[in-house]
Amino acid sequence: MTTAISIRDLTKTYESGHKALDGITLDIKRGEIFALLGPNGAGKTTLISAICGIVKITSGHAKVFGHDNTTNYRKARSYIGLVPQELTTDAFETVWNTVNFSRGLFGKPKNVAYIEELLKTLSLWDKKDSELRTLSGGMKRRVMIAKALSHEPDILFLDEPSAGVDVELRKSMWRQIRRLRESGVTIILTTHYIEEAEEMADRIGVINKGKLIVTEDKATLMKSLGKKELLAYLDKALSSIPKSLSAFDLGLSNDGLSLVLTYDPAIEKNGVIAFMDTLKRSKIKCRDVETRQSSLEDIFVQLVGAS
């Protein structure tokens, strides 16, 4: 598979001495959705800005389809569409003129049919003659996406694309992103909506304090780091966890009617059988038992807390 973005030992240190990026090495393949997760100030936006050539790299390099974004900036940048976190638009310009102008900035010839289809896909067609100052925050976000896609890029960066977008618009936006991926566009997104990354991404990267602490296929990450929980629903409420169960990694629900056992399914003797046997010997009756997998959010908190 073709490598869309290749980053090697990339660092960014500001004049203040703050090291925002610390030796990032990463390859992103053409046509994948890569989600970059991390707490505020972790370096997500700085990394995107460095790849796009907005922030000057201190050391290392970033290449876009083999073109160095420092020595061959214009060529590298031509492959990229960027939707920044901040909404920056000309308030008194129309949607149509804004998107058309953005296409022209990249030297692309006019293509009325493409821009029309793009606006229709993003549910902006009925707003094409509206000034941007009249639009809601969610609609302005869609305009930013249309601007980023106006020159038909091969790579699309989405920095917190769901910020200020209601649920309906968000679902529509993700449908469009899936269609873009199907057409071969590489998508790199940062998001605070971890459930969306869990649903959408092919691979996950977690960055913290300027370091990329893990990069993994989503399914592999969930399997290797995701623990399971066994929920035992009790006939009678407990006020506390009995001493007979103190050897297990347990939690007790607020109402006292369920015990939660955390275990690693990859380990053969993971304690589940011993737990159920101990419940029986302790004469604690269960009315039902179920298991659930840790979410990506659980794993994210675990990784960031350990770094």
N, C-alpha and C positions, 0 to 999 in steps of 0.2 A: 504494500500500500504506500502511496506517495506521502512523503512528509511535507505537511503544509508549513509548519513552524518548527524551527530548530534553535534552541537556546542553550548556550554553553557558558557556565561559570559567570553568569551575569550578576553584576553588583551595581548598586546605586547608593552612593554616599553623598548627602547634602552638605553644604558649606558649614552647617551647624555641627557637623560630625555625626549626625544621625544616619545609621546604615539602614535604609529602607528595604533593600534587597541584598541578600547575602549568599552569593554563589549558587544562583538558580540554574539548574540544568534540566531541560524538559524538551521532549519531542511531541508534537501534536499531529496526528495523521489527517489526511484529507478526508472530509466527509463524516467526521465524528463530532459528537457533542461532548465538549469537555467542560466540566463544572469546576470552578475554582472557589473553594470555601475557606473561610477564615474570619476571625473576629475583627472588629473595627481596628484600623491601624496596622493590620497584619502585613500589608504590602500588596493587596490585590489590585487596586487601582494603579499603583505605581508600576507594577509588572505589565499591565495592559498598556499604560502610557509609554513604557520603555519599548515594547514590541512595536507600537505604532509610531515610534519616533518622536513623540511629544516630549518625553523626558530624555535628557542626554544620559547615556550609559556611562558609568564610571569605568568599568572593565568588563571583559567578556564580550560576547556578541549574540545577536539575534538575527536569524535569517528567515525570510519569507519566500517559500518556494525557491530556495537556494540563493536569494538576493539579500545581501547584507543591508540591514536597514540604516546603517550609518554611511557606508561608502556608496551605496546605490539606493538612497532613500526613496526617490520618486518611483522607481520600479517596484520596490518592496511595498510602498504605501498604496500603489494602484490595485493591489490584490485585496485590500482591507476596507471593510465597512465598519464604522465605529458608532455605537450608541452610548454616549457618555452618561454618567450617573446624573449630572446636572442638566436641567433643561435649558438649553441656550438657543433661542430662536429669535428671528426678527418679528416683533409683536405685530407690526402693521402690514406684513406681507401675507399673501394668500398661501394656502396649502400648495396649490398647483405650482405657483411661481417658485416657492421655496424648494420643492423637490426637483423641479426642472433645473434650477440654478445649481443645485448641488451636483447634479449629473454633469453639467457643463464644466464645473471646477476640475473634473478628472479628465477633461478633453474628450468626453464621449459625445458622439453626434446625437442630435435630437431624435427621440424615439417616443412619439406620442402614444403609440399603442402599448408600449411597455409601461410607461408611467401610469397610463389609465388602468391597466391590469393590476399594477402594484397598489394603487390607491383603492381599487375595488377589493382586492384581497385583504387589505388592512382595514376595511370598512371605513374608508376616508372619502369615498367618491362623492357622497352627498355633501361633504364639507370642502370640496376642492376650491371653491371660490370664497371661502370664509377666511377672514384674517385670523392669524394665530392667537391674537389676544382674546378672541371670543371663545376659544376652545377650552374644554376642561383639561385638568392635568393628565388624565388618562389618554385623551385624544392627542394632546401635545406629545406624549410619549410615543404614540403611533407615528406621528409625523417624523420624529427623530429616527425611528426605524426605517421609514420610507426614504428619508434622506440618506441613511447609511446604505440602503440597497439600491439607490438610484443609479449607480454606475456599475451594477451587476457584479459585485465583488465575489471572490472565491472564499473569503474568510469574513465572518461577521463576529465582532466583539459586542457583547451585551453586558454593560456594567450596571448591575442592579436594575434590570429592565422592568421588574414588576413594582418598583417603588411608585406609590401614588396611583396604581391601577386597580380598578375594582375587579371583583371575581370574574364577572362575565368577560371583560376585556382581557383579563389575564389568560383565561382559557382559550380565547380566540387567538391571542398572541402565540401561545404555545403550539396551537395547531399549525400556524404559519411557520413556526420554527421547524416543526417536524417535516413540513413540505420542503423547506429549504435544504434540510439535511438529506432528504431523499433525492434532491436534484444535484447533490454533490458538494454543497456549501459546508464548510467547516464552521462550527459554532463554538465560541468560547464565552462562557457566561460566569458572572459572579452573582450570587444571590444570597439573601438572608432567609429566603423561603426554602429551607433544606428539603422539605417534602417534594418540592418541584425538581430539585437536583436529583433526588432519589428516583423520581418518575421519568425524567427526561434524559439524563446524562448516560453516555456510554462509559466514560471514565471520570474519576473524581481526583482532584488534587486538593490537598489541604496545606495552606500556608499559614505560618505563625511567626511573628517577630522577624519577618523578612526571609525565613527559611522555608523551603518546600519540604514538609515533614513526611508526606506520603503521596504517591501517585499510583493509582491502581484502578484496574477495571472494576466497575461498580459491583458486579456480582461477586468477584473474587474478594473485594474489600468486605462486603457484607458477610461472606462466608468465613473469612479468616479472622475478622475482629468482632463480628456480631455474636453476642451471646444470646441465649434463649432464656425465657422466663416460663416457669410452670406456675399456674395459678390454681390453688386448691380452695374451692368455695366450701365453707364450713356450715354445718347444721346449726352450731351455736357460736355466738361471738366470743372472742378471746379479748381479755384486757391487755395482755402482753404475750410475748413469745415464750412458751414454756421452756424450762431449763433442759428438758429432754431433747429439744430441737436446737440448742445453742450451737451445735457443731456445724450447722448449715448456714449458707448465705441467704438469709431470709429477711423479708419485710412483711409488715402487718398492715392491712388497710385501715383507714381511719375508723370505719365502723366495726372493725374486728372480725369481720365475716369472711376474710380471705387471707391466706398466706401466699407470699410470692417468693418462689425459689429461683435464684439466678444460677445458671449452670452453662457449661461449655459443651455443646453437642459433639464437638470433635474429640472429646475425651471419652474413652470407653466407660470407665467407672466415674461418671460425672455426678453421682450422688442422688439421682432421681429415684432409683429403686430403694436405696437406703432411706431416703426421706419418706417415701410412701410406707415402708415397713415400720419406721419409727412412729409415724402418725397412727398406724393401726395399733401398735403396742401401747401408745399413750392414750388410746381410746378416744382419739379426736376424729369424729366422723365427718366425711366429705360428702356433699351432695353433688358435686361436679368437679371436674378437672379439665383445664385447657392449657395449651402452650402458645406462646407468641414470640416472634423474632424481634430482636433489637432493631430499632430504626436507624437510618443513617444519622439522624440527629444524636442518638445515643453514642454512636461511634465517633462522631465529630467532637462531642464534648469530652469523650475519653481521650482522643488524640491530642487535642489542644491542652487539656489539663496535664498531660504527661510531658509536654514539650517545654 
